[in-house]
Amino acid sequence: MNDAEHPGGAVVVEGLDAFRAEVLESPLPVVVDFGATWCAPCRAIAPVLDELARELAGRVKVVTVDTDDNQEIARAYGIVSIPTLYLFEPGGELARTMVGAMPKRDIRKWITEPESLRGTLGG
């Protein structure tokens, strides 16, 4: 799937190839939301992440990975608790992680902290 199929919201990633294309090869920083449909905190932050995806469009991409449907990806990244957010820098380097549901202002700050996006600062 690509951004055109999900205008203004989080991109749903299914499978390793899609994860590689949407996250690891992205020219933008990418927030990956690891969660599951049965997880109440995951469902609670989903609309927040969609809002942030729209607000930060063109600067940051937000993708969602269902850990039940994508166990290989979840295992590869050591996901043991959900929701877990990973922030990848352009080129696929993991910059930071957040475990648990947080308020929108905290997630936004976590995403936009300058030190979390070293590549955008020329460092």
CYANA upper distance limits for C-alpha pairs under 8 A (distance plus 0.5 A):
  1 MET  CA      5 GLU  CA      6.97
  1 MET  CA     11 VAL  CA      7.69
  1 MET  CA     12 VAL  CA      7.61
  1 MET  CA     13 VAL  CA      7.29
  1 MET  CA     18 ALA  CA      7.40
  2 ASN  CA      6 HIS  CA      7.42
  2 ASN  CA     11 VAL  CA      7.28
  2 ASN  CA     22 GLU  CA      7.79
  3 ASP  CA      7 PRO  CA      6.33
  3 ASP  CA      8 GLY  CA      8.46
  3 ASP  CA     11 VAL  CA      6.85
  6 HIS  CA     10 ALA  CA      7.29
  6 HIS  CA     11 VAL  CA      6.38
  8 GLY  CA     50 ASP  CA      7.89
  8 GLY  CA     53 ALA  CA      6.86
  8 GLY  CA     54 ARG  CA      5.13
  8 GLY  CA     57 ALA  CA      7.56
  9 GLY  CA     49 LEU  CA      8.24
  9 GLY  CA     50 ASP  CA      5.02
  9 GLY  CA     51 GLU  CA      7.41
  9 GLY  CA     53 ALA  CA      5.72
  9 GLY  CA     54 ARG  CA      6.19
  9 GLY  CA     62 VAL  CA      7.95
 10 ALA  CA     49 LEU  CA      7.33
 10 ALA  CA     50 ASP  CA      5.77
 10 ALA  CA     53 ALA  CA      6.41
 10 ALA  CA     61 LYS  CA      7.91
 10 ALA  CA     62 VAL  CA      5.36
 10 ALA  CA     63 VAL  CA      5.45
 10 ALA  CA     64 THR  CA      6.92
 11 VAL  CA     62 VAL  CA      6.81
 11 VAL  CA     63 VAL  CA      4.95
 11 VAL  CA     64 THR  CA      6.58
 12 VAL  CA     63 VAL  CA      6.17
 12 VAL  CA     64 THR  CA      5.35
 12 VAL  CA     65 VAL  CA      6.86
 13 VAL  CA     18 ALA  CA      6.32
 13 VAL  CA     19 PHE  CA      6.44
 13 VAL  CA     22 GLU  CA      8.05
 13 VAL  CA     63 VAL  CA      7.03
 13 VAL  CA     64 THR  CA      6.46
 13 VAL  CA     65 VAL  CA      5.98
 13 VAL  CA     66 ASP  CA      8.45
 14 GLU  CA     18 ALA  CA      6.54
 14 GLU  CA     19 PHE  CA      7.56
 14 GLU  CA     65 VAL  CA      7.44
 14 GLU  CA     66 ASP  CA      8.40
 14 GLU  CA     69 ASP  CA      7.99
 14 GLU  CA     70 ASN  CA      7.23
 15 GLY  CA     19 PHE  CA      6.75
 15 GLY  CA     70 ASN  CA      6.67
 15 GLY  CA     73 ILE  CA      8.17
 16 LEU  CA     20 ARG  CA      6.55
 16 LEU  CA     72 GLU  CA      8.43
 16 LEU  CA     73 ILE  CA      7.22
 17 ASP  CA     21 ALA  CA      6.72
 18 ALA  CA     22 GLU  CA      6.35
 19 PHE  CA     23 VAL  CA      5.99
 19 PHE  CA     24 LEU  CA      7.44
 20 ARG  CA     24 LEU  CA      5.30
 20 ARG  CA     25 GLU  CA      6.58
 21 ALA  CA     25 GLU  CA      5.67
 21 ALA  CA     26 SER  CA      7.21
 22 GLU  CA     26 SER  CA      6.20
 22 GLU  CA     63 VAL  CA      8.26
 23 VAL  CA     30 VAL  CA      6.53
 23 VAL  CA     32 VAL  CA      8.31
 23 VAL  CA     63 VAL  CA      8.36
 23 VAL  CA     88 PHE  CA      7.77
 23 VAL  CA     92 GLY  CA      6.91
 24 LEU  CA     88 PHE  CA      8.14
 24 LEU  CA     90 PRO  CA      7.95
 24 LEU  CA     91 GLY  CA      6.21
 24 LEU  CA     92 GLY  CA      4.42
 24 LEU  CA     93 GLU  CA      8.11
 25 GLU  CA     90 PRO  CA      7.76
 25 GLU  CA     91 GLY  CA      6.02
 25 GLU  CA     92 GLY  CA      6.79
 26 SER  CA     30 VAL  CA      7.83
 26 SER  CA     90 PRO  CA      6.27
 26 SER  CA     91 GLY  CA      6.79
 26 SER  CA     92 GLY  CA      7.79
 27 PRO  CA     90 PRO  CA      5.48
 27 PRO  CA     91 GLY  CA      7.12
 28 LEU  CA     58 GLY  CA      8.25
 28 LEU  CA     59 ARG  CA      6.86
 28 LEU  CA     60 VAL  CA      6.14
 28 LEU  CA     61 LYS  CA      6.96
 28 LEU  CA     89 GLU  CA      7.57
 28 LEU  CA     90 PRO  CA      5.55
 29 PRO  CA     59 ARG  CA      7.76
 29 PRO  CA     60 VAL  CA      5.58
 29 PRO  CA     61 LYS  CA      6.77
 29 PRO  CA     87 LEU  CA      7.49
 29 PRO  CA     88 PHE  CA      6.08
 29 PRO  CA     89 GLU  CA      5.02
 29 PRO  CA     90 PRO  CA      5.44
 29 PRO  CA    117 LEU  CA      8.00
 30 VAL  CA     60 VAL  CA      6.23
 30 VAL  CA     61 LYS  CA      5.18
 30 VAL  CA     62 VAL  CA      6.14
 30 VAL  CA     63 VAL  CA      7.65
 30 VAL  CA     86 TYR  CA      8.50
 30 VAL  CA     87 LEU  CA      6.15
 30 VAL  CA     88 PHE  CA      5.58
 30 VAL  CA     89 GLU  CA      7.07
 30 VAL  CA     90 PRO  CA      7.91
 31 VAL  CA     60 VAL  CA      7.85
 31 VAL  CA     61 LYS  CA      6.73
 31 VAL  CA     62 VAL  CA      5.21
 31 VAL  CA     63 VAL  CA      6.69
 31 VAL  CA     85 LEU  CA      7.05
 31 VAL  CA     86 TYR  CA      6.13
 31 VAL  CA     87 LEU  CA      5.00
 31 VAL  CA     88 PHE  CA      6.89
 31 VAL  CA    111 ILE  CA      8.03
 32 VAL  CA     62 VAL  CA      6.54
 32 VAL  CA     63 VAL  CA      5.46
 32 VAL  CA     64 THR  CA      6.23
 32 VAL  CA     65 VAL  CA      7.48
 32 VAL  CA     85 LEU  CA      5.97
 32 VAL  CA     86 TYR  CA      5.57
 32 VAL  CA     87 LEU  CA      6.83
 32 VAL  CA     88 PHE  CA      8.25
 33 ASP  CA     62 VAL  CA      8.02
 33 ASP  CA     63 VAL  CA      6.65
 33 ASP  CA     64 THR  CA      5.17
 33 ASP  CA     65 VAL  CA      6.51
 33 ASP  CA     83 PRO  CA      7.31
 33 ASP  CA     84 THR  CA      6.54
 33 ASP  CA     85 LEU  CA      5.21
 33 ASP  CA     86 TYR  CA      7.26
 34 PHE  CA     64 THR  CA      6.65
 34 PHE  CA     65 VAL  CA      5.43
 34 PHE  CA     66 ASP  CA      6.57
 34 PHE  CA     67 THR  CA      6.66
 34 PHE  CA     74 ALA  CA      8.02
 34 PHE  CA     79 ILE  CA      8.14
 34 PHE  CA     82 ILE  CA      6.88
 34 PHE  CA     83 PRO  CA      6.16
 34 PHE  CA     84 THR  CA      5.70
 34 PHE  CA     85 LEU  CA      6.65
 34 PHE  CA     86 TYR  CA      8.49
 35 GLY  CA     39 CYS  CA      7.45
 35 GLY  CA     42 CYS  CA      6.09
 35 GLY  CA     64 THR  CA      7.95
 35 GLY  CA     65 VAL  CA      6.86
 35 GLY  CA     66 ASP  CA      5.68
 35 GLY  CA     67 THR  CA      6.20
 35 GLY  CA     82 ILE  CA      5.74
 35 GLY  CA     83 PRO  CA      5.36
 35 GLY  CA     84 THR  CA      7.35
 36 ALA  CA     42 CYS  CA      7.09
 36 ALA  CA     65 VAL  CA      8.43
 36 ALA  CA     66 ASP  CA      5.40
 36 ALA  CA     67 THR  CA      6.32
 36 ALA  CA     68 ASP  CA      6.83
 36 ALA  CA     82 ILE  CA      8.08
 36 ALA  CA     83 PRO  CA      8.39
 37 THR  CA     42 CYS  CA      7.84
 37 THR  CA     43 ARG  CA      7.33
 37 THR  CA     66 ASP  CA      7.81
 38 TRP  CA     43 ARG  CA      8.48
 39 CYS  CA     43 ARG  CA      6.83
 39 CYS  CA     82 ILE  CA      8.02
 39 CYS  CA     83 PRO  CA      8.34
 40 ALA  CA     44 ALA  CA      6.67
 41 PRO  CA     45 ILE  CA      6.90
 41 PRO  CA     82 ILE  CA      8.48
 41 PRO  CA     83 PRO  CA      7.22
 41 PRO  CA    100 GLY  CA      7.96
 41 PRO  CA    101 ALA  CA      6.27
 42 CYS  CA     46 ALA  CA      6.72
 42 CYS  CA     82 ILE  CA      7.46
 42 CYS  CA     83 PRO  CA      5.76
 42 CYS  CA    101 ALA  CA      7.54
 43 ARG  CA     47 PRO  CA      8.20
 44 ALA  CA     48 VAL  CA      8.19
 44 ALA  CA    101 ALA  CA      8.11
 45 ILE  CA     49 LEU  CA      6.66
 45 ILE  CA    101 ALA  CA      6.78
 45 ILE  CA    102 MET  CA      8.09
 46 ALA  CA     50 ASP  CA      6.76
 47 PRO  CA     51 GLU  CA      6.68
 48 VAL  CA     52 LEU  CA      6.73
 48 VAL  CA    104 LYS  CA      6.53
 49 LEU  CA     53 ALA  CA      6.48
 49 LEU  CA     62 VAL  CA      7.60
 50 ASP  CA     54 ARG  CA      6.87
 50 ASP  CA     62 VAL  CA      8.21
 51 GLU  CA     55 GLU  CA      6.65
 52 LEU  CA     56 LEU  CA      6.32
 52 LEU  CA    108 ARG  CA      7.60
 53 ALA  CA     57 ALA  CA      6.15
 53 ALA  CA     60 VAL  CA      7.62
 53 ALA  CA     61 LYS  CA      6.79
 53 ALA  CA     62 VAL  CA      6.05
 56 LEU  CA     60 VAL  CA      6.09
 56 LEU  CA     61 LYS  CA      8.11
 57 ALA  CA     61 LYS  CA      7.18
 65 VAL  CA     70 ASN  CA      7.39
 66 ASP  CA     70 ASN  CA      6.47
 67 THR  CA     71 GLN  CA      5.78
 67 THR  CA     73 ILE  CA      8.05
 67 THR  CA     74 ALA  CA      6.19
 70 ASN  CA     74 ALA  CA      6.94
 71 GLN  CA     75 ARG  CA      6.49
 72 GLU  CA     76 ALA  CA      6.59
 73 ILE  CA     77 TYR  CA      6.87
 74 ALA  CA     78 GLY  CA      6.60
 74 ALA  CA     79 ILE  CA      5.63
 75 ARG  CA     79 ILE  CA      6.63
 79 ILE  CA     84 THR  CA      7.72
 81 SER  CA     99 VAL  CA      7.61
 81 SER  CA    100 GLY  CA      8.31
 82 ILE  CA     99 VAL  CA      7.36
 82 ILE  CA    100 GLY  CA      6.92
 83 PRO  CA     99 VAL  CA      6.62
 83 PRO  CA    100 GLY  CA      5.68
 83 PRO  CA    101 ALA  CA      6.89
 84 THR  CA     97 THR  CA      7.66
 84 THR  CA     98 MET  CA      6.22
 84 THR  CA     99 VAL  CA      4.89
 84 THR  CA    100 GLY  CA      6.48
 85 LEU  CA     97 THR  CA      6.09
 85 LEU  CA     98 MET  CA      5.52
 85 LEU  CA     99 VAL  CA      6.79
 86 TYR  CA     94 LEU  CA      7.54
 86 TYR  CA     95 ALA  CA      8.09
 86 TYR  CA     96 ARG  CA      6.46
 86 TYR  CA     97 THR  CA      5.04
 86 TYR  CA     98 MET  CA      7.04
 87 LEU  CA     94 LEU  CA      6.54
 87 LEU  CA     95 ALA  CA      6.02
 87 LEU  CA     96 ARG  CA      5.85
 87 LEU  CA     97 THR  CA      6.77
 87 LEU  CA    111 ILE  CA      7.66
 88 PHE  CA     92 GLY  CA      6.00
 88 PHE  CA     93 GLU  CA      5.86
 88 PHE  CA     94 LEU  CA      4.89
 88 PHE  CA     95 ALA  CA      5.89
 88 PHE  CA     96 ARG  CA      7.86
 89 GLU  CA     93 GLU  CA      5.73
 89 GLU  CA     94 LEU  CA      6.75
 89 GLU  CA     95 ALA  CA      6.58
 89 GLU  CA    117 LEU  CA      6.76
 89 GLU  CA    118 ARG  CA      8.41
 89 GLU  CA    119 GLY  CA      7.54
 90 PRO  CA    119 GLY  CA      7.95
 95 ALA  CA    116 SER  CA      6.36
 95 ALA  CA    117 LEU  CA      7.61
 96 ARG  CA    116 SER  CA      7.24
102 MET  CA    106 ASP  CA      6.71
102 MET  CA    107 ILE  CA      6.78
103 PRO  CA    107 ILE  CA      6.89
104 LYS  CA    108 ARG  CA      6.48
105 ARG  CA    109 LYS  CA      6.63
106 ASP  CA    110 TRP  CA      6.56
107 ILE  CA    111 ILE  CA      6.65
108 ARG  CA    112 THR  CA      6.58
109 LYS  CA    113 GLU  CA      6.21
110 TRP  CA    116 SER  CA      8.29
111 ILE  CA    116 SER  CA      7.79
112 THR  CA    116 SER  CA      7.73
112 THR  CA    117 LEU  CA      8.20
113 GLU  CA    117 LEU  CA      7.67
114 PRO  CA    118 ARG  CA      7.37
114 PRO  CA    121 LEU  CA      7.97
117 LEU  CA    121 LEU  CA      7.57
118 ARG  CA    122 GLY  CA      7.18
118 ARG  CA    123 GLY  CA      5.86
119 GLY  CA    123 GLY  CA      6.08
